[in-house]
């Protein structure tokens, strides 16, 4: 019952929590969480690695989280994004994340938005870099594993990147802990834009941000296997 109590305390009023416990996994739950950014307390569930770069705004029905500065005061230990907002509610194993995103940076080749997952610490995590013009450092799925970012995207460099404009877009990110399968979908498309396979960091936090641009985030929803913050991987 501790697991149910723990997760219910973290889940907001829009969350549906079905909790089960097994001896091997300690405290896992099939969980749906919906994050709102329309209250003064909304950021209490987030760690902002450069708090001065982030703001809340009420322009969307559920509010939005705004990344408003290109430069970041955060210095990562290895070459990786400078703007990171981590959702501290729970950690995740398998998950299906959807979020509405809007790039607010003037157009250029590396115009980007990033999604973070499998976050263990600043030197161990995955991220998706959704960039406009693909190259070895743009529009890839990356891992940071005690060293500078490394692209792990299936098939290497893509022919087309994320078609950023000034409108809102929906990005979906899925991950299977057992197979390591990672897939990124754009605006409801059936075929993924990016895929990768990697079984490192099977449980970790989720987050949003950018390498060094500005962006808005709203309507964040995750369905998956949530892990209590005090449970061992």
C-alpha positions, 0 to 999 in steps of 0.5 A: 500500500505504500506504493499507492500512497506514494504515487497518489501523493505525486499525481495531480487531479488529472492523473489516473494511478493503478498501482501494483507491487512485485518483489523484483520491481518493488514499486511500479505502477501503470500510470497516466500523468497530465502536467499543467502549467497554469498555477503558481505551484506548477514548477514545484514538480520541476527542477530547472537547471537554470531557473532564470531561463524559464517562466510560466505563462497563461497563453494556453488552456493549461498554461505553458512552460516557457524557455525564454533565454538562449544562453544558459548559466548551467554548465554540463559536465560533458558536451550536451544541452544547456537548457534542461527542465526535469519533471521530478514527480516520478521516474519512468521505465516504459513510457509514452510521452506526448507534449505540445511544443513551439519553437520560438527561436529565429529560423536557422539550421540548428533550431531545436527543441529537446526531450530528455529521458532515462535521466540518472544524473547530469552525466548519464541520460538520453535526449532527443534533439529535434533540429531543423537540418540534420547533421551528426550533431543535429536531429538525432537521438543522443546518449550521454554516458560519462562522456560527450553526447553520442548519436545513437539514431538508427540509420545515422543522419536523416534526409529531413529534420523537424520542420520548425515554424512558429506554430505549435506541434505535437511530439510523441516519444516512446521507450521500451525498457525491455527492448531498448526501442526508442521512437519519436513521432511528429504531429500524429504521424504513424511512422516515427521520425527518429528511432534508436535502440539502447538498453542503458538507463532503464529507469530515469526522469523525463524532461524538456528543454533545448540545446541553446534555443528558446521554446514553449511547452504545454499539454504534457501527458505521460502514460507508462510504468512509473517508479517511486522515487525511493525504489531501486532500479 
